[in-house]
Amino acid sequence: MVSRSVMLAASAVVAAGAVNFAARRAAIRAEEKYPPQGEFVSVGKTRVHFVRQGSGPVLILLHGAGGTVRDYTFSLMDRLAKTHTVIAFDRPGHGYTDTLHDIGESPSEQADLLHAAAQKLGVTKALIMGYSLGGIVALAWALEHPDMVDGLVLVSAVINEWPGGVSTMYHLGGGVVLGTIFRPLAALATEGRLRREFTSVFEPQSPPEGYLDYIGMELAVRPATMRANGRQVTNLKRHVIELQKRYGELKIPIEAIHGTSDKSTFAHIHSAPFAKRYEYARYTEIQGMGHGTLQLAQNEILAATERLRAQTR
């Protein structure tokens, strides 16, 4: 006679298998609904997805945690492409760019990969824009490959060490043991739940019309993406601590833009003190703005980009 514990264990295995199968199907549906928008370039065995648009001096765009090139192609890229050759990259493990490894790529590792990809696209000089976590990757790029980088636009960027840790959701998303349970379940989140989560990033503002339908929310909760994003974020602080020791090496103009009501990356921890310490930085503070600067402060972003372009002609 089969014991109750054996039956429960077998039921758990079957249930886990069903959830994992459903999560894989959800990821396939997400990719069918939001296919790659651009092209691919290979760096060794790693495939990097990018979108290129416009003409003129090169401007490279880096998205934040859990994002994709769609953060830029929603509206800002069209505006930037009027004066620049704009290249938006999916960072490792996000969108359609491969991961480098399973332990969470450091900002410098990400910068190295994307620098090599940019070189393969013929880029020798560029301005780089980084939003949120993409900001520290932009800074790492400038530190590791200064010959390419003429200037930076840091939008609501991670720049400095912060007190405390990161959200439990990132630990669960990147977790080795609990993550195997959490990721498939999170991949099955309802559209309503996803819309609430993505809307909360913009508080106290709201996303622009059409943004939530365009951005590809389902891509962010694919299990592989959650694992890569969770591990990058949970390991981020120690890398930031090391990188900020080197900011004195930077000798390029930098524009920092940040909202005073940002609850994801606090302006008073990141952009404001950085601009005070770094003699080449200009800080644009947006009163009452949350973390949605990339979509809601585009005039300020365009103005900052033009100031940099004027300095690097």
Helices and strands as residue ranges (DSSP letters): H 4-33, E 39-43, E 46-54, E 58-62, H 70-73, H 76-80, E 85-89, H 107-120, E 126-131, H 133-144, E 149-155, H 168-174, H 179-186, H 191-200, H 211-214, H 217-220, H 223-234, H 236-244, G 247-249, E 254-259, H 271-277, E 281-286, H 293-296, H 298-311
